[in-house]
Amino acid sequence: MTKEKIFCANCKNCTVIRQHESEPDKYVLRVKCQLRKWVKRSGEEKLYKYFTVARRIMDECEDYVESGELFPYIKNLRKELPIKDEIYSTKEQ
């Protein structure tokens, strides 16, 4: 029996956050696990770039909570995500 891989982007614990850059009014989008399942060897929480989240896969996760149908969602996510970091501004334009 083969277990399917878990796409973190399809988990309810996968959250998009703002990470501020050097200027306080500029930020980029990052993705994190609300349950801190992504940690570096140092113990620090790992954040992933927003545009790479569709590739984040785990072999197993006891806290995985599926958000919806996997393959239409992941296919659309890969198609719609930007291909590099986009810098956003909190200033009104």
Secondary structure, DSSP 4 states (H G I P E B T S, - for coil): -PPPPEEGGGBTTEEEEEEE-SSTTEEEEEEEETT---B-TTSPBP-EEGGGGGG-EES--TT--B-S-HHHHHHHHHHHS-SS---EE-S--
